[in-house]
Amino acid sequence: MAMFFLIRGEFQAMMVAGDSLNLELTLSRVLWFTVFAIFVGFLAGVFPALHFSRLNPIDAMKNNMSSKVFSGVRLRKALIVFQFGLCLFFILSMVIFGKQYRYAMNFDLGFNEENILDVDLYQVNPEIVRNEFSKLPFVQEVSFSSSTMGHGVPATWSSLEGSTDSLETFFMYVDGNFIDNMDLKLLAGKTFDNTSKVENSLIINETMMKRLSFAGPSERLDNSFT
């Protein structure tokens, strides 16, 4: 339980959505810790107890143990091999986990992650929010989106008009400042215009472009999505 308290914060901090994990110490978790301790203690004690209960104390003190005592040599060798194998497994697991952790921390997500503050809004006037935040001297740019980059976003099935194939598409609603604010690079086209309604316009990424078999980024989206 002490180790649980020590590593809980660090474990949540290294995950993208670590705050969503409920790792508070509840009564059920205390019971699980207790049951686990009793179970491990039972396994660690029952086998030596069964083995030594068969020995004659007098013979053991006289170092005159019968040949039956050595009948478990193979079992002991097997347990030693199993112990070393288990240790090797955990060591390799920690090495692999460490490499994966460093890879995840240094992975380029394709957008700006530094100095970005995400604020959850609900039923507010976006223009009032934009004006108030813009008055702060340390705020460089304000943009709006329906989801947060790097977190779970909604998905739907979409297809080009006239096509019978559809593909799963993850989407977000954003304003014209979002592309520049997140430092996203457009290979072709331009971002949205905040001064006019563009509900029927969209920006796709390279993965979707390849899935749709476009010749290149400059190919015009003449067809409509459904």
NUVEX-366533 format. One record per residue (C-alpha): residue number from 1; residue in three letters; x, z negated, y. Coordinates in Angstrom, 1 decimal, decimal comma, m for minus. Layout:
BEGIN
seq = NUM; type = ALA; u = X; w = Z; v = Y .
...
This chain:
BEGIN
seq = 1; type = MET; u = 0,0; w = 0,0; v = 0,0 .
seq = 2; type = ALA; u = 2,9; w = m0,7; v = 2,3 .
seq = 3; type = MET; u = 4,3; w = 2,8; v = 1,6 .
seq = 4; type = PHE; u = 0,8; w = 4,2; v = 2,3 .
seq = 5; type = PHE; u = 0,8; w = 2,6; v = 5,8 .
seq = 6; type = LEU; u = 4,3; w = 3,8; v = 6,5 .
seq = 7; type = ILE; u = 3,8; w = 7,5; v = 5,6 .
seq = 8; type = ARG; u = 0,1; w = 7,9; v = 6,6 .
seq = 9; type = GLY; u = 0,8; w = 8,7; v = 10,2 .
seq = 10; type = GLU; u = 3,7; w = 11,1; v = 9,5 .
seq = 11; type = PHE; u = 1,7; w = 12,9; v = 6,8 .
seq = 12; type = GLN; u = m1,3; w = 13,5; v = 9,2 .
seq = 13; type = ALA; u = 1,1; w = 14,6; v = 12,0 .
seq = 14; type = MET; u = 2,7; w = 17,3; v = 10,0 .
seq = 15; type = MET; u = m0,6; w = 18,9; v = 9,1 .
seq = 16; type = VAL; u = m2,5; w = 21,3; v = 11,4 .
seq = 17; type = ALA; u = m5,8; w = 19,5; v = 10,9 .
seq = 18; type = GLY; u = m4,5; w = 16,1; v = 9,9 .
seq = 19; type = ASP; u = m6,9; w = 14,2; v = 12,1 .
seq = 20; type = SER; u = m9,8; w = 15,5; v = 9,9 .
seq = 21; type = LEU; u = m8,4; w = 13,6; v = 6,9 .
seq = 22; type = ASN; u = m9,9; w = 10,1; v = 6,6 .
seq = 23; type = LEU; u = m6,9; w = 8,0; v = 5,4 .
seq = 24; type = GLU; u = m8,2; w = 4,7; v = 6,6 .
seq = 25; type = LEU; u = m7,7; w = 1,8; v = 4,2 .
seq = 26; type = THR; u = m11,2; w = 1,2; v = 2,8 .
seq = 27; type = LEU; u = m12,4; w = m1,2; v = 0,0 .
seq = 28; type = SER; u = m12,6; w = 1,7; v = m2,5 .
seq = 29; type = ARG; u = m8,9; w = 2,6; v = m1,8 .
seq = 30; type = VAL; u = m7,9; w = m1,0; v = m2,2 .
seq = 31; type = LEU; u = m9,6; w = m1,1; v = m5,6 .
seq = 32; type = TRP; u = m7,9; w = 2,2; v = m6,6 .
seq = 33; type = PHE; u = m4,5; w = 0,7; v = m5,7 .
seq = 34; type = THR; u = m5,3; w = m2,4; v = m7,7 .
seq = 35; type = VAL; u = m6,5; w = m0,5; v = m10,7 .
seq = 36; type = PHE; u = m3,4; w = 1,7; v = m10,6 .
seq = 37; type = ALA; u = m1,1; w = m1,3; v = m10,4 .
seq = 38; type = ILE; u = m2,8; w = m3,0; v = m13,4 .
seq = 39; type = PHE; u = m2,7; w = 0,2; v = m15,4 .
seq = 40; type = VAL; u = 1,0; w = 0,8; v = m14,7 .
seq = 41; type = GLY; u = 1,8; w = m2,8; v = m15,4 .
seq = 42; type = PHE; u = m0,1; w = m2,6; v = m18,7 .
seq = 43; type = LEU; u = 1,8; w = 0,5; v = m19,8 .
seq = 44; type = ALA; u = 5,1; w = m0,9; v = m18,8 .
seq = 45; type = GLY; u = 4,6; w = m4,1; v = m20,7 .
seq = 46; type = VAL; u = 2,5; w = m3,4; v = m23,7 .
seq = 47; type = PHE; u = 5,0; w = m1,2; v = m25,6 .
seq = 48; type = PRO; u = 8,0; w = m3,5; v = m25,2 .
seq = 49; type = ALA; u = 5,8; w = m6,4; v = m26,1 .
seq = 50; type = LEU; u = 4,5; w = m4,7; v = m29,3 .
seq = 51; type = HIS; u = 8,1; w = m3,8; v = m30,3 .
seq = 52; type = PHE; u = 9,7; w = m7,2; v = m29,8 .
seq = 53; type = SER; u = 6,7; w = m9,0; v = m31,3 .
seq = 54; type = ARG; u = 7,8; w = m7,5; v = m34,7 .
seq = 55; type = LEU; u = 11,3; w = m9,0; v = m34,5 .
seq = 56; type = ASN; u = 12,2; w = m12,3; v = m36,2 .
seq = 57; type = PRO; u = 13,7; w = m14,5; v = m33,5 .
seq = 58; type = ILE; u = 16,1; w = m16,1; v = m35,9 .
seq = 59; type = ASP; u = 17,4; w = m12,8; v = m37,2 .
seq = 60; type = ALA; u = 17,7; w = m11,5; v = m33,7 .
seq = 61; type = MET; u = 19,8; w = m14,5; v = m32,6 .
seq = 62; type = LYS; u = 22,0; w = m14,1; v = m35,7 .
seq = 63; type = ASN; u = 22,4; w = m10,4; v = m34,9 .
seq = 64; type = ASN; u = 21,1; w = m9,7; v = m38,4 .
seq = 65; type = MET; u = 18,3; w = m7,3; v = m37,5 .
seq = 66; type = SER; u = 16,8; w = m5,3; v = m40,2 .
seq = 67; type = SER; u = 17,0; w = m1,6; v = m40,5 .
seq = 68; type = LYS; u = 13,4; w = m1,3; v = m39,3 .
seq = 69; type = VAL; u = 14,6; w = m2,3; v = m35,9 .
seq = 70; type = PHE; u = 16,5; w = 0,9; v = m35,6 .
seq = 71; type = SER; u = 13,7; w = 3,0; v = m36,9 .
seq = 72; type = GLY; u = 12,6; w = 3,6; v = m33,3 .
seq = 73; type = VAL; u = 15,9; w = 5,1; v = m32,2 .
seq = 74; type = ARG; u = 14,3; w = 8,6; v = m32,1 .
seq = 75; type = LEU; u = 11,4; w = 7,2; v = m30,0 .
seq = 76; type = ARG; u = 13,8; w = 5,7; v = m27,6 .
seq = 77; type = LYS; u = 15,8; w = 8,9; v = m27,3 .
seq = 78; type = ALA; u = 12,6; w = 10,8; v = m26,7 .
seq = 79; type = LEU; u = 11,5; w = 8,3; v = m24,0 .
seq = 80; type = ILE; u = 14,9; w = 8,6; v = m22,3 .
seq = 81; type = VAL; u = 14,7; w = 12,4; v = m22,3 .
seq = 82; type = PHE; u = 11,2; w = 12,2; v = m20,9 .
seq = 83; type = GLN; u = 12,3; w = 9,8; v = m18,2 .
seq = 84; type = PHE; u = 15,2; w = 12,1; v = m17,1 .
seq = 85; type = GLY; u = 12,9; w = 15,1; v = m17,2 .
seq = 86; type = LEU; u = 10,3; w = 13,3; v = m15,1 .
seq = 87; type = CYS; u = 13,0; w = 12,3; v = m12,6 .
seq = 88; type = LEU; u = 14,3; w = 15,9; v = m12,4 .
seq = 89; type = PHE; u = 10,7; w = 17,1; v = m11,9 .
seq = 90; type = PHE; u = 10,2; w = 14,8; v = m8,9 .
seq = 91; type = ILE; u = 13,5; w = 15,6; v = m7,4 .
seq = 92; type = LEU; u = 12,8; w = 19,4; v = m7,6 .
seq = 93; type = SER; u = 9,3; w = 18,8; v = m6,2 .
seq = 94; type = MET; u = 10,7; w = 17,0; v = m3,2 .
seq = 95; type = VAL; u = 13,3; w = 19,7; v = m2,6 .
seq = 96; type = ILE; u = 10,6; w = 22,4; v = m2,8 .
seq = 97; type = PHE; u = 8,2; w = 20,4; v = m0,6 .
seq = 98; type = GLY; u = 11,0; w = 19,9; v = 2,0 .
seq = 99; type = LYS; u = 11,7; w = 23,6; v = 2,2 .
seq = 100; type = GLN; u = 8,0; w = 24,4; v = 2,4 .
seq = 101; type = TYR; u = 7,5; w = 21,8; v = 5,2 .
seq = 102; type = ARG; u = 10,4; w = 23,3; v = 7,2 .
seq = 103; type = TYR; u = 9,1; w = 26,8; v = 6,6 .
seq = 104; type = ALA; u = 5,6; w = 25,8; v = 7,8 .
seq = 105; type = MET; u = 7,0; w = 24,0; v = 10,9 .
seq = 106; type = ASN; u = 9,2; w = 27,0; v = 11,9 .
seq = 107; type = PHE; u = 6,7; w = 29,7; v = 11,0 .
seq = 108; type = ASP; u = 5,9; w = 32,1; v = 13,8 .
seq = 109; type = LEU; u = 2,1; w = 32,1; v = 14,1 .
seq = 110; type = GLY; u = 2,1; w = 35,0; v = 16,5 .
seq = 111; type = PHE; u = 0,8; w = 33,1; v = 19,6 .
seq = 112; type = ASN; u = 2,0; w = 30,6; v = 22,1 .
seq = 113; type = GLU; u = 1,8; w = 27,0; v = 20,7 .
seq = 114; type = GLU; u = 3,7; w = 25,1; v = 23,5 .
seq = 115; type = ASN; u = 2,0; w = 23,5; v = 26,5 .
seq = 116; type = ILE; u = m1,5; w = 24,5; v = 25,4 .
seq = 117; type = LEU; u = m4,3; w = 21,9; v = 25,8 .
seq = 118; type = ASP; u = m7,5; w = 22,6; v = 23,8 .
seq = 119; type = VAL; u = m10,6; w = 20,9; v = 25,3 .
seq = 120; type = ASP; u = m13,8; w = 20,9; v = 23,3 .
seq = 121; type = LEU; u = m16,8; w = 21,8; v = 25,6 .
seq = 122; type = TYR; u = m20,5; w = 21,7; v = 24,9 .
seq = 123; type = GLN; u = m23,3; w = 22,9; v = 27,1 .
seq = 124; type = VAL; u = m21,3; w = 23,0; v = 30,3 .
seq = 125; type = ASN; u = m21,0; w = 25,6; v = 33,1 .
seq = 126; type = PRO; u = m17,7; w = 27,5; v = 32,3 .
seq = 127; type = GLU; u = m17,2; w = 28,4; v = 35,9 .
seq = 128; type = ILE; u = m17,3; w = 24,8; v = 37,1 .
seq = 129; type = VAL; u = m14,8; w = 23,9; v = 34,3 .
seq = 130; type = ARG; u = m12,5; w = 26,7; v = 35,3 .
seq = 131; type = ASN; u = m12,6; w = 25,8; v = 39,0 .
seq = 132; type = GLU; u = m12,0; w = 22,1; v = 38,4 .
seq = 133; type = PHE; u = m9,1; w = 22,7; v = 36,0 .
seq = 134; type = SER; u = m7,6; w = 25,3; v = 38,2 .
seq = 135; type = LYS; u = m7,3; w = 22,7; v = 41,0 .
seq = 136; type = LEU; u = m4,8; w = 20,7; v = 38,9 .
seq = 137; type = PRO; u = m1,2; w = 21,6; v = 39,9 .
seq = 138; type = PHE; u = 0,1; w = 21,5; v = 36,3 .
seq = 139; type = VAL; u = m2,5; w = 24,0; v = 35,0 .
seq = 140; type = GLN; u = m1,2; w = 27,6; v = 35,1 .
seq = 141; type = GLU; u = m4,2; w = 29,4; v = 33,5 .
seq = 142; type = VAL; u = m7,6; w = 28,6; v = 32,0 .
seq = 143; type = SER; u = m9,3; w = 30,6; v = 29,2 .
seq = 144; type = PHE; u = m12,3; w = 30,1; v = 27,0 .
seq = 145; type = SER; u = m12,7; w = 30,7; v = 23,3 .
seq = 146; type = SER; u = m15,3; w = 29,8; v = 20,6 .
seq = 147; type = SER; u = m12,6; w = 28,4; v = 18,3 .
seq = 148; type = THR; u = m9,1; w = 27,1; v = 18,3 .
seq = 149; type = MET; u = m6,2; w = 29,3; v = 17,3 .
seq = 150; type = GLY; u = m4,5; w = 28,0; v = 14,1 .
seq = 151; type = HIS; u = m7,6; w = 26,1; v = 13,0 .
seq = 152; type = GLY; u = m10,6; w = 27,2; v = 10,9 .
seq = 153; type = VAL; u = m12,5; w = 30,0; v = 12,5 .
seq = 154; type = PRO; u = m15,9; w = 31,5; v = 11,3 .
seq = 155; type = ALA; u = m16,0; w = 34,5; v = 9,1 .
seq = 156; type = THR; u = m18,4; w = 37,4; v = 8,5 .
seq = 157; type = TRP; u = m18,5; w = 40,6; v = 6,6 .
seq = 158; type = SER; u = m18,1; w = 43,7; v = 8,7 .
seq = 159; type = SER; u = m17,7; w = 47,4; v = 8,1 .
seq = 160; type = LEU; u = m17,4; w = 50,6; v = 10,1 .
seq = 161; type = GLU; u = m20,6; w = 52,5; v = 10,8 .
seq = 162; type = GLY; u = m21,3; w = 55,0; v = 8,1 .
seq = 163; type = SER; u = m18,9; w = 53,2; v = 5,6 .
seq = 164; type = THR; u = m20,0; w = 51,6; v = 2,4 .
seq = 165; type = ASP; u = m17,0; w = 49,3; v = 2,2 .
seq = 166; type = SER; u = m17,0; w = 46,0; v = 4,0 .
seq = 167; type = LEU; u = m14,3; w = 43,4; v = 4,5 .
seq = 168; type = GLU; u = m14,3; w = 39,7; v = 5,3 .
seq = 169; type = THR; u = m13,5; w = 39,3; v = 9,0 .
seq = 170; type = PHE; u = m12,5; w = 36,1; v = 10,9 .
seq = 171; type = PHE; u = m13,6; w = 36,3; v = 14,5 .
seq = 172; type = MET; u = m13,5; w = 34,5; v = 17,8 .
seq = 173; type = TYR; u = m15,3; w = 35,0; v = 21,1 .
seq = 174; type = VAL; u = m12,8; w = 34,9; v = 24,0 .
seq = 175; type = ASP; u = m12,7; w = 35,7; v = 27,7 .
seq = 176; type = GLY; u = m10,3; w = 38,0; v = 29,5 .
seq = 177; type = ASN; u = m7,7; w = 35,3; v = 30,2 .
seq = 178; type = PHE; u = m7,3; w = 34,3; v = 26,5 .
seq = 179; type = ILE; u = m4,9; w = 37,1; v = 25,5 .
seq = 180; type = ASP; u = m2,4; w = 36,3; v = 28,3 .
seq = 181; type = ASN; u = m2,8; w = 32,6; v = 28,0 .
seq = 182; type = MET; u = m1,9; w = 32,6; v = 24,3 .
seq = 183; type = ASP; u = 0,9; w = 35,1; v = 24,9 .
seq = 184; type = LEU; u = m0,6; w = 37,7; v = 22,5 .
seq = 185; type = LYS; u = 1,0; w = 41,1; v = 22,6 .
seq = 186; type = LEU; u = m1,4; w = 44,1; v = 22,6 .
seq = 187; type = LEU; u = 0,0; w = 47,2; v = 20,8 .
seq = 188; type = ALA; u = m2,6; w = 49,4; v = 22,4 .
seq = 189; type = GLY; u = m5,6; w = 49,1; v = 24,7 .
seq = 190; type = LYS; u = m6,3; w = 46,3; v = 27,2 .
seq = 191; type = THR; u = m7,8; w = 42,9; v = 27,3 .
seq = 192; type = PHE; u = m11,4; w = 42,1; v = 28,3 .
seq = 193; type = ASP; u = m12,6; w = 42,2; v = 31,8 .
seq = 194; type = ASN; u = m14,1; w = 38,9; v = 33,1 .
seq = 195; type = THR; u = m16,0; w = 40,7; v = 35,9 .
seq = 196; type = SER; u = m18,3; w = 42,6; v = 33,5 .
seq = 197; type = LYS; u = m20,1; w = 42,0; v = 30,2 .
seq = 198; type = VAL; u = m18,3; w = 43,3; v = 27,2 .
seq = 199; type = GLU; u = m20,3; w = 41,9; v = 24,3 .
seq = 200; type = ASN; u = m19,9; w = 45,2; v = 22,5 .
seq = 201; type = SER; u = m16,1; w = 45,3; v = 22,8 .
seq = 202; type = LEU; u = m13,6; w = 43,8; v = 20,4 .
seq = 203; type = ILE; u = m9,8; w = 43,5; v = 19,7 .
seq = 204; type = ILE; u = m8,5; w = 43,6; v = 16,2 .
seq = 205; type = ASN; u = m5,2; w = 42,6; v = 14,8 .
seq = 206; type = GLU; u = m2,7; w = 44,6; v = 12,8 .
seq = 207; type = THR; u = m3,9; w = 43,4; v = 9,4 .
seq = 208; type = MET; u = m7,4; w = 44,6; v = 10,1 .
seq = 209; type = MET; u = m6,0; w = 47,9; v = 11,4 .
seq = 210; type = LYS; u = m4,2; w = 48,5; v = 8,1 .
seq = 211; type = ARG; u = m7,3; w = 47,4; v = 6,1 .
seq = 212; type = LEU; u = m9,3; w = 50,0; v = 8,0 .
seq = 213; type = SER; u = m6,7; w = 52,7; v = 7,3 .
seq = 214; type = PHE; u = m6,1; w = 53,5; v = 11,0 .
seq = 215; type = ALA; u = m3,3; w = 56,0; v = 11,7 .
seq = 216; type = GLY; u = m1,8; w = 53,6; v = 14,3 .
seq = 217; type = PRO; u = m2,6; w = 51,2; v = 17,1 .
seq = 218; type = SER; u = m3,4; w = 53,9; v = 19,6 .
seq = 219; type = GLU; u = m6,2; w = 55,3; v = 17,4 .
seq = 220; type = ARG; u = m9,4; w = 55,0; v = 19,4 .
seq = 221; type = LEU; u = m12,3; w = 53,0; v = 17,9 .
seq = 222; type = ASP; u = m14,9; w = 55,7; v = 18,1 .
seq = 223; type = ASN; u = m17,0; w = 54,2; v = 15,3 .
seq = 224; type = SER; u = m19,1; w = 51,1; v = 15,6 .
seq = 225; type = PHE; u = m18,8; w = 47,9; v = 13,6 .
seq = 226; type = THR; u = m21,8; w = 46,4; v = 11,8 .
